[in-house]
Amino acid sequence: MARGWESKSVEAQIEASNSQIETKEHRNAPSPEEVQGQIKTANLNLSRRRILQQLEASTNDRYSELLRRALADLNLQIENF
């Protein structure tokens, strides 16, 4: 009988510990809005990097001007976000 009570006590301690860990992880987890913001920022930065690479490789003046305008627009979006 003592052994049964002891195992129940250990089980209760393990459950309490697990619930505390889950609570701490939940507090540190970003909200869905924060995750969406991080994804949007990453996408904007990737687009900016791609346009910079295309601008460096471009030999057509008209295309370079188009890329500069796109780059300016992306920079504005990044600043406003």
Gaussian input, Z-matrix of N, CA and C with variables (Angstrom, degrees):
# hf/3-21g

backbone

0 1
 N
 C     1     B1
 C     2     B2     1     A1
 N     3     B3     2     A2     1     D1
 C     4     B4     3     A3     2     D2
 C     5     B5     4     A4     3     D3
 N     6     B6     5     A5     4     D4
 C     7     B7     6     A6     5     D5
 C     8     B8     7     A7     6     D6
 N     9     B9     8     A8     7     D7
 C    10    B10     9     A9     8     D8
 C    11    B11    10    A10     9     D9
 N    12    B12    11    A11    10    D10
 C    13    B13    12    A12    11    D11
 C    14    B14    13    A13    12    D12
 N    15    B15    14    A14    13    D13
 C    16    B16    15    A15    14    D14
 C    17    B17    16    A16    15    D15
 N    18    B18    17    A17    16    D16
 C    19    B19    18    A18    17    D17
 C    20    B20    19    A19    18    D18
 N    21    B21    20    A20    19    D19
 C    22    B22    21    A21    20    D20
 C    23    B23    22    A22    21    D21
 N    24    B24    23    A23    22    D22
 C    25    B25    24    A24    23    D23
 C    26    B26    25    A25    24    D24
 N    27    B27    26    A26    25    D25
 C    28    B28    27    A27    26    D26
 C    29    B29    28    A28    27    D27
 N    30    B30    29    A29    28    D28
 C    31    B31    30    A30    29    D29
 C    32    B32    31    A31    30    D30
 N    33    B33    32    A32    31    D31
 C    34    B34    33    A33    32    D32
 C    35    B35    34    A34    33    D33
 N    36    B36    35    A35    34    D34
 C    37    B37    36    A36    35    D35
 C    38    B38    37    A37    36    D36
 N    39    B39    38    A38    37    D37
 C    40    B40    39    A39    38    D38
 C    41    B41    40    A40    39    D39
 N    42    B42    41    A41    40    D40
 C    43    B43    42    A42    41    D41
 C    44    B44    43    A43    42    D42
 N    45    B45    44    A44    43    D43
 C    46    B46    45    A45    44    D44
 C    47    B47    46    A46    45    D45
 N    48    B48    47    A47    46    D46
 C    49    B49    48    A48    47    D47
 C    50    B50    49    A49    48    D48
 N    51    B51    50    A50    49    D49
 C    52    B52    51    A51    50    D50
 C    53    B53    52    A52    51    D51
 N    54    B54    53    A53    52    D52
 C    55    B55    54    A54    53    D53
 C    56    B56    55    A55    54    D54
 N    57    B57    56    A56    55    D55
 C    58    B58    57    A57    56    D56
 C    59    B59    58    A58    57    D57
 N    60    B60    59    A59    58    D58
 C    61    B61    60    A60    59    D59
 C    62    B62    61    A61    60    D60
 N    63    B63    62    A62    61    D61
 C    64    B64    63    A63    62    D62
 C    65    B65    64    A64    63    D63
 N    66    B66    65    A65    64    D64
 C    67    B67    66    A66    65    D65
 C    68    B68    67    A67    66    D66
 N    69    B69    68    A68    67    D67
 C    70    B70    69    A69    68    D68
 C    71    B71    70    A70    69    D69
 N    72    B72    71    A71    70    D70
 C    73    B73    72    A72    71    D71
 C    74    B74    73    A73    72    D72
 N    75    B75    74    A74    73    D73
 C    76    B76    75    A75    74    D74
 C    77    B77    76    A76    75    D75
 N    78    B78    77    A77    76    D76
 C    79    B79    78    A78    77    D77
 C    80    B80    79    A79    78    D78
 N    81    B81    80    A80    79    D79
 C    82    B82    81    A81    80    D80
 C    83    B83    82    A82    81    D81
 N    84    B84    83    A83    82    D82
 C    85    B85    84    A84    83    D83
 C    86    B86    85    A85    84    D84
 N    87    B87    86    A86    85    D85
 C    88    B88    87    A87    86    D86
 C    89    B89    88    A88    87    D87
 N    90    B90    89    A89    88    D88
 C    91    B91    90    A90    89    D89
 C    92    B92    91    A91    90    D90
 N    93    B93    92    A92    91    D91
 C    94    B94    93    A93    92    D92
 C    95    B95    94    A94    93    D93
 N    96    B96    95    A95    94    D94
 C    97    B97    96    A96    95    D95
 C    98    B98    97    A97    96    D96
 N    99    B99    98    A98    97    D97
 C   100   B100    99    A99    98    D98
 C   101   B101   100   A100    99    D99
 N   102   B102   101   A101   100   D100
 C   103   B103   102   A102   101   D101
 C   104   B104   103   A103   102   D102
 N   105   B105   104   A104   103   D103
 C   106   B106   105   A105   104   D104
 C   107   B107   106   A106   105   D105
 N   108   B108   107   A107   106   D106
 C   109   B109   108   A108   107   D107
 C   110   B110   109   A109   108   D108
 N   111   B111   110   A110   109   D109
 C   112   B112   111   A111   110   D110
 C   113   B113   112   A112   111   D111
 N   114   B114   113   A113   112   D112
 C   115   B115   114   A114   113   D113
 C   116   B116   115   A115   114   D114
 N   117   B117   116   A116   115   D115
 C   118   B118   117   A117   116   D116
 C   119   B119   118   A118   117   D117
 N   120   B120   119   A119   118   D118
 C   121   B121   120   A120   119   D119
 C   122   B122   121   A121   120   D120
 N   123   B123   122   A122   121   D121
 C   124   B124   123   A123   122   D122
 C   125   B125   124   A124   123   D123
 N   126   B126   125   A125   124   D124
 C   127   B127   126   A126   125   D125
 C   128   B128   127   A127   126   D126
 N   129   B129   128   A128   127   D127
 C   130   B130   129   A129   128   D128
 C   131   B131   130   A130   129   D129
 N   132   B132   131   A131   130   D130
 C   133   B133   132   A132   131   D131
 C   134   B134   133   A133   132   D132
 N   135   B135   134   A134   133   D133
 C   136   B136   135   A135   134   D134
 C   137   B137   136   A136   135   D135
 N   138   B138   137   A137   136   D136
 C   139   B139   138   A138   137   D137
 C   140   B140   139   A139   138   D138
 N   141   B141   140   A140   139   D139
 C   142   B142   141   A141   140   D140
 C   143   B143   142   A142   141   D141
 N   144   B144   143   A143   142   D142
 C   145   B145   144   A144   143   D143
 C   146   B146   145   A145   144   D144
 N   147   B147   146   A146   145   D145
 C   148   B148   147   A147   146   D146
 C   149   B149   148   A148   147   D147
 N   150   B150   149   A149   148   D148
 C   151   B151   150   A150   149   D149
 C   152   B152   151   A151   150   D150
 N   153   B153   152   A152   151   D151
 C   154   B154   153   A153   152   D152
 C   155   B155   154   A154   153   D153
 N   156   B156   155   A155   154   D154
 C   157   B157   156   A156   155   D155
 C   158   B158   157   A157   156   D156
 N   159   B159   158   A158   157   D157
 C   160   B160   159   A159   158   D158
 C   161   B161   160   A160   159   D159
 N   162   B162   161   A161   160   D160
 C   163   B163   162   A162   161   D161
 C   164   B164   163   A163   162   D162
 N   165   B165   164   A164   163   D163
 C   166   B166   165   A165   164   D164
 C   167   B167   166   A166   165   D165
 N   168   B168   167   A167   166   D166
 C   169   B169   168   A168   167   D167
 C   170   B170   169   A169   168   D168
 N   171   B171   170   A170   169   D169
 C   172   B172   171   A171   170   D170
 C   173   B173   172   A172   171   D171
 N   174   B174   173   A173   172   D172
 C   175   B175   174   A174   173   D173
 C   176   B176   175   A175   174   D174
 N   177   B177   176   A176   175   D175
 C   178   B178   177   A177   176   D176
 C   179   B179   178   A178   177   D177
 N   180   B180   179   A179   178   D178
 C   181   B181   180   A180   179   D179
 C   182   B182   181   A181   180   D180
 N   183   B183   182   A182   181   D181
 C   184   B184   183   A183   182   D182
 C   185   B185   184   A184   183   D183
 N   186   B186   185   A185   184   D184
 C   187   B187   186   A186   185   D185
 C   188   B188   187   A187   186   D186
 N   189   B189   188   A188   187   D187
 C   190   B190   189   A189   188   D188
 C   191   B191   190   A190   189   D189
 N   192   B192   191   A191   190   D190
 C   193   B193   192   A192   191   D191
 C   194   B194   193   A193   192   D192
 N   195   B195   194   A194   193   D193
 C   196   B196   195   A195   194   D194
 C   197   B197   196   A196   195   D195
 N   198   B198   197   A197   196   D196
 C   199   B199   198   A198   197   D197
 C   200   B200   199   A199   198   D198
 N   201   B201   200   A200   199   D199
 C   202   B202   201   A201   200   D200
 C   203   B203   202   A202   201   D201
 N   204   B204   203   A203   202   D202
 C   205   B205   204   A204   203   D203
 C   206   B206   205   A205   204   D204
 N   207   B207   206   A206   205   D205
 C   208   B208   207   A207   206   D206
 C   209   B209   208   A208   207   D207
 N   210   B210   209   A209   208   D208
 C   211   B211   210   A210   209   D209
 C   212   B212   211   A211   210   D210
 N   213   B213   212   A212   211   D211
 C   214   B214   213   A213   212   D212
 C   215   B215   214   A214   213   D213
 N   216   B216   215   A215   214   D214
 C   217   B217   216   A216   215   D215
 C   218   B218   217   A217   216   D216
 N   219   B219   218   A218   217   D217
 C   220   B220   219   A219   218   D218
 C   221   B221   220   A220   219   D219
 N   222   B222   221   A221   220   D220
 C   223   B223   222   A222   221   D221
 C   224   B224   223   A223   222   D222
 N   225   B225   224   A224   223   D223
 C   226   B226   225   A225   224   D224
 C   227   B227   226   A226   225   D225
 N   228   B228   227   A227   226   D226
 C   229   B229   228   A228   227   D227
 C   230   B230   229   A229   228   D228
 N   231   B231   230   A230   229   D229
 C   232   B232   231   A231   230   D230
 C   233   B233   232   A232   231   D231
 N   234   B234   233   A233   232   D232
 C   235   B235   234   A234   233   D233
 C   236   B236   235   A235   234   D234
 N   237   B237   236   A236   235   D235
 C   238   B238   237   A237   236   D236
 C   239   B239   238   A238   237   D237
 N   240   B240   239   A239   238   D238
 C   241   B241   240   A240   239   D239
 C   242   B242   241   A241   240   D240

   B1=1.4353
   B2=1.5289
   B3=1.2903
   B4=1.4581
   B5=1.5184
   B6=1.3111
   B7=1.4579
   B8=1.5286
   B9=1.3197
   B10=1.4621
   B11=1.5175
   B12=1.3157
   B13=1.4575
   B14=1.5220
   B15=1.3223
   B16=1.4571
   B17=1.5245
   B18=1.3306
   B19=1.4588
   B20=1.5208
   B21=1.3443
   B22=1.4595
   B23=1.5210
   B24=1.3088
   B25=1.4591
   B26=1.5298
   B27=1.3162
   B28=1.4641
   B29=1.5244
   B30=1.3161
   B31=1.4653
   B32=1.5256
   B33=1.3104
   B34=1.4631
   B35=1.5273
   B36=1.3305
   B37=1.4599
   B38=1.5243
   B39=1.3302
   B40=1.4719
   B41=1.5203
   B42=1.3297
   B43=1.4613
   B44=1.5232
   B45=1.3166
   B46=1.4646
   B47=1.5272
   B48=1.3110
   B49=1.4583
   B50=1.5282
   B51=1.3240
   B52=1.4677
   B53=1.5206
   B54=1.3186
   B55=1.4559
   B56=1.5317
   B57=1.3314
   B58=1.4573
   B59=1.5202
   B60=1.3278
   B61=1.4640
   B62=1.5156
   B63=1.3417
   B64=1.4580
   B65=1.5249
   B66=1.3210
   B67=1.4582
   B68=1.5216
   B69=1.3252
   B70=1.4602
   B71=1.5161
   B72=1.3435
   B73=1.4590
   B74=1.5131
   B75=1.3084
   B76=1.4585
   B77=1.5285
   B78=1.3122
   B79=1.4714
   B80=1.5133
   B81=1.3270
   B82=1.4543
   B83=1.5196
   B84=1.3028
   B85=1.4605
   B86=1.5250
   B87=1.3433
   B88=1.4694
   B89=1.5298
   B90=1.3052
   B91=1.4605
   B92=1.5344
   B93=1.3195
   B94=1.4686
   B95=1.5349
   B96=1.3295
   B97=1.4643
   B98=1.5277
   B99=1.3337
   B100=1.4680
   B101=1.5239
   B102=1.3192
   B103=1.4642
   B104=1.5244
   B105=1.3247
   B106=1.4732
   B107=1.5250
   B108=1.3201
   B109=1.4590
   B110=1.5186
   B111=1.3250
   B112=1.4666
   B113=1.5179
   B114=1.3186
   B115=1.4684
   B116=1.5180
   B117=1.3302
   B118=1.4641
   B119=1.5253
   B120=1.3262
   B121=1.4634
   B122=1.5222
   B123=1.3208
   B124=1.4679
   B125=1.5246
   B126=1.3285
   B127=1.4707
   B128=1.5226
   B129=1.3229
   B130=1.4632
   B131=1.5327
   B132=1.3213
   B133=1.4640
   B134=1.5221
   B135=1.3283
   B136=1.4626
   B137=1.5268
   B138=1.3239
   B139=1.4657
   B140=1.5202
   B141=1.3119
   B142=1.4648
   B143=1.5298
   B144=1.3189
   B145=1.4635
   B146=1.5369
   B147=1.3385
   B148=1.4647
   B149=1.5308
   B150=1.3301
   B151=1.4605
   B152=1.5190
   B153=1.3227
   B154=1.4649
   B155=1.5310
   B156=1.3212
   B157=1.4705
   B158=1.5204
   B159=1.3188
   B160=1.4666
   B161=1.5183
   B162=1.3097
   B163=1.4647
   B164=1.5252
   B165=1.3052
   B166=1.4632
   B167=1.5201
   B168=1.3233
   B169=1.4618
   B170=1.5256
   B171=1.3069
   B172=1.4644
   B173=1.5284
   B174=1.3275
   B175=1.4660
   B176=1.5235
   B177=1.3210
   B178=1.4597
   B179=1.5237
   B180=1.3277
   B181=1.4606
   B182=1.5257
   B183=1.3182
   B184=1.4625
   B185=1.5297
   B186=1.3093
   B187=1.4546
   B188=1.5290
   B189=1.3246
   B190=1.4694
   B191=1.5233
   B192=1.3327
   B193=1.4646
   B194=1.5345
   B195=1.3133
   B196=1.4546
   B197=1.5301
   B198=1.3200
   B199=1.4677
   B200=1.5246
   B201=1.3463
   B202=1.4724
   B203=1.5250
   B204=1.3404
   B205=1.4675
   B206=1.5266
   B207=1.3179
   B208=1.4633
   B209=1.5289
   B210=1.3183
   B211=1.4613
   B212=1.5301
   B213=1.3224
   B214=1.4629
   B215=1.5339
   B216=1.3250
   B217=1.4580
   B218=1.5301
   B219=1.3252
   B220=1.4666
   B221=1.5204
   B222=1.3254
   B223=1.4755
   B224=1.5238
   B225=1.3325
   B226=1.4639
   B227=1.5327
   B228=1.3345
   B229=1.4624
   B230=1.5303
   B231=1.3290
   B232=1.4673
   B233=1.5234
   B234=1.3129
   B235=1.4664
   B236=1.5172
   B237=1.3197
   B238=1.4689
   B239=1.5167
   B240=1.3051
   B241=1.4569
   B242=1.4933
   A1=110.73
   A2=118.52
   A3=121.11
   A4=110.91
   A5=115.07
   A6=118.96
   A7=110.80
   A8=117.65
   A9=121.58
   A10=112.04
   A11=116.29
   A12=119.51
   A13=111.07
   A14=116.23
   A15=120.87
   A16=110.38
   A17=117.83
   A18=120.19
   A19=110.95
   A20=116.72
   A21=119.26
   A22=110.53
   A23=116.45
   A24=120.81
   A25=110.27
   A26=116.20
   A27=120.41
   A28=109.86
   A29=115.92
   A30=120.31
   A31=110.86
   A32=116.86
   A33=121.34
   A34=110.92
   A35=116.95
   A36=120.47
   A37=111.00
   A38=116.63
   A39=120.60
   A40=109.92
   A41=117.31
   A42=120.60
   A43=111.33
   A44=117.35
   A45=121.08
   A46=110.06
   A47=116.44
   A48=120.81
   A49=110.83
   A50=115.95
   A51=119.86
   A52=111.79
   A53=117.91
   A54=120.11
   A55=110.24
   A56=117.91
   A57=120.68
   A58=110.41
   A59=117.00
   A60=120.83
   A61=109.87
   A62=117.20
   A63=120.85
   A64=110.90
   A65=117.34
   A66=121.44
   A67=110.46
   A68=117.92
   A69=121.38
   A70=110.81
   A71=117.42
   A72=120.52
   A73=110.28
   A74=117.14
   A75=121.05
   A76=110.92
   A77=117.18
   A78=120.22
   A79=111.64
   A80=118.08
   A81=122.23
   A82=112.67
   A83=118.04
   A84=121.06
   A85=109.57
   A86=117.03
   A87=119.79
   A88=110.77
   A89=114.96
   A90=119.58
   A91=109.02
   A92=117.59
   A93=119.84
   A94=112.63
   A95=116.63
   A96=119.92
   A97=110.81
   A98=115.90
   A99=119.95
   A100=110.88
   A101=116.32
   A102=119.88
   A103=110.04
   A104=117.42
   A105=121.02
   A106=110.55
   A107=117.09
   A108=120.66
   A109=112.19
   A110=116.60
   A111=120.41
   A112=110.77
   A113=116.97
   A114=120.63
   A115=109.99
   A116=117.59
   A117=120.81
   A118=110.80
   A119=116.84
   A120=120.22
   A121=111.13
   A122=116.87
   A123=120.71
   A124=110.55
   A125=117.03
   A126=120.34
   A127=111.49
   A128=117.13
   A129=120.31
   A130=110.83
   A131=116.61
   A132=120.02
   A133=111.87
   A134=117.80
   A135=120.72
   A136=111.01
   A137=116.46
   A138=120.17
   A139=110.61
   A140=116.07
   A141=120.31
   A142=110.88
   A143=115.97
   A144=120.63
   A145=111.29
   A146=115.73
   A147=120.44
   A148=110.92
   A149=116.76
   A150=120.25
   A151=110.75
   A152=117.79
   A153=120.32
   A154=111.44
   A155=116.62
   A156=120.02
   A157=111.01
   A158=116.72
   A159=120.16
   A160=110.96
   A161=116.44
   A162=120.82
   A163=110.95
   A164=117.66
   A165=121.21
   A166=111.81
   A167=116.66
   A168=120.85
   A169=113.11
   A170=117.39
   A171=121.04
   A172=111.79
   A173=114.50
   A174=120.61
   A175=111.07
   A176=117.72
   A177=122.97
   A178=109.10
   A179=116.22
   A180=120.82
   A181=112.68
   A182=117.05
   A183=119.93
   A184=110.96
   A185=116.16
   A186=120.22
   A187=110.44
   A188=116.99
   A189=121.10
   A190=110.60
   A191=116.19
   A192=119.94
   A193=110.35
   A194=117.00
   A195=121.20
   A196=110.60
   A197=116.06
   A198=120.69
   A199=111.62
   A200=117.25
   A201=120.46
   A202=110.78
   A203=115.92
   A204=119.58
   A205=110.61
   A206=116.39
   A207=120.41
   A208=110.42
   A209=116.33
   A210=121.17
   A211=110.81
   A212=116.67
   A213=120.18
   A214=110.40
   A215=116.70
   A216=120.65
   A217=111.10
   A218=116.90
   A219=120.11
   A220=111.43
   A221=116.97
   A222=119.86
   A223=110.49
   A224=116.68
   A225=121.16
   A226=110.42
   A227=116.61
   A228=120.38
   A229=111.36
   A230=116.49
   A231=120.42
   A232=109.90
   A233=117.38
   A234=120.94
   A235=111.53
   A236=117.16
   A237=121.20
   A238=113.14
   A239=116.81
   A240=119.97
   A241=107.89
   D1=-40.57
   D2=179.04
   D3=-63.23
   D4=-36.34
   D5=-179.85
   D6=-64.87
   D7=-38.26
   D8=177.92
   D9=-62.29
   D10=-43.41
   D11=178.70
   D12=-65.42
   D13=-38.37
   D14=-179.41
   D15=-64.15
   D16=-44.41
   D17=-178.73
   D18=-67.14
   D19=-34.31
   D20=177.00
   D21=-67.41
   D22=-36.76
   D23=178.44
   D24=-65.29
   D25=-43.35
   D26=178.84
   D27=-64.22
   D28=-42.57
   D29=179.18
   D30=-60.98
   D31=-42.01
   D32=178.69
   D33=-64.61
   D34=-39.51
   D35=178.21
   D36=-65.16
   D37=-40.47
   D38=179.57
   D39=-65.09
   D40=-43.65
   D41=178.52
   D42=-62.95
   D43=-41.14
   D44=179.10
   D45=-64.43
   D46=-41.05
   D47=179.10
   D48=-64.36
   D49=-43.98
   D50=179.47
   D51=-63.89
   D52=-38.56
   D53=-179.74
   D54=-69.11
   D55=-33.73
   D56=177.22
   D57=-67.82
   D58=-39.91
   D59=178.83
   D60=-64.47
   D61=-45.27
   D62=179.32
   D63=-61.62
   D64=-38.84
   D65=179.34
   D66=-64.65
   D67=-43.35
   D68=178.96
   D69=-64.75
   D70=-42.24
   D71=178.88
   D72=-65.02
   D73=-38.21
   D74=-179.25
   D75=-66.07
   D76=-37.70
   D77=178.34
   D78=-65.82
   D79=-34.55
   D80=-177.90
   D81=-84.23
   D82=-12.75
   D83=-178.19
   D84=-72.25
   D85=135.72
   D86=178.50
   D87=-71.29
   D88=152.22
   D89=178.29
   D90=-73.18
   D91=162.97
   D92=178.27
   D93=-58.60
   D94=-34.06
   D95=178.96
   D96=-66.93
   D97=-39.50
   D98=178.22
   D99=-65.73
   D100=-39.46
   D101=178.70
   D102=-64.52
   D103=-43.96
   D104=178.41
   D105=-61.92
   D106=-40.09
   D107=178.05
   D108=-64.04
   D109=-40.87
   D110=177.99
   D111=-65.01
   D112=-40.05
   D113=179.26
   D114=-65.77
   D115=-43.98
   D116=-179.36
   D117=-63.99
   D118=-42.74
   D119=178.42
   D120=-62.40
   D121=-42.52
   D122=178.53
   D123=-63.15
   D124=-41.82
   D125=179.37
   D126=-64.98
   D127=-41.19
   D128=178.49
   D129=-63.66
   D130=-41.68
   D131=179.48
   D132=-67.19
   D133=-37.26
   D134=176.58
   D135=-65.65
   D136=-41.46
   D137=177.59
   D138=-63.38
   D139=-41.28
   D140=179.39
   D141=-62.33
   D142=-43.47
   D143=179.34
   D144=-62.75
   D145=-41.27
   D146=179.77
   D147=-64.62
   D148=-42.08
   D149=179.30
   D150=-66.07
   D151=-39.04
   D152=177.05
   D153=-61.81
   D154=-40.71
   D155=177.81
   D156=-65.08
   D157=-41.84
   D158=178.84
   D159=-66.39
   D160=-37.03
   D161=179.04
   D162=-65.08
   D163=-39.71
   D164=178.12
   D165=-65.74
   D166=-34.01
   D167=-177.12
   D168=-88.64
   D169=-11.45
   D170=-174.38
   D171=-72.33
   D172=138.18
   D173=175.48
   D174=-114.56
   D175=-8.90
   D176=-179.66
   D177=-94.06
   D178=123.50
   D179=-177.09
   D180=-62.93
   D181=-39.73
   D182=-178.99
   D183=-67.23
   D184=-40.10
   D185=178.10
   D186=-67.87
   D187=-37.98
   D188=177.72
   D189=-62.35
   D190=-40.08
   D191=178.54
   D192=-64.93
   D193=-41.05
   D194=177.03
   D195=-60.73
   D196=-43.28
   D197=178.83
   D198=-65.20
   D199=-37.64
   D200=177.99
   D201=-63.53
   D202=-39.96
   D203=178.22
   D204=-66.05
   D205=-42.17
   D206=178.30
   D207=-63.70
   D208=-39.33
   D209=178.34
   D210=-64.57
   D211=-42.28
   D212=178.49
   D213=-63.18
   D214=-40.58
   D215=178.49
   D216=-64.31
   D217=-43.53
   D218=178.02
   D219=-63.80
   D220=-41.37
   D221=178.38
   D222=-60.86
   D223=-39.12
   D224=178.84
   D225=-65.71
   D226=-42.88
   D227=178.39
   D228=-62.89
   D229=-40.73
   D230=179.59
   D231=-65.16
   D232=-42.98
   D233=179.83
   D234=-63.86
   D235=-40.63
   D236=-176.94
   D237=-77.96
   D238=-16.46
   D239=-179.21
   D240=-85.40

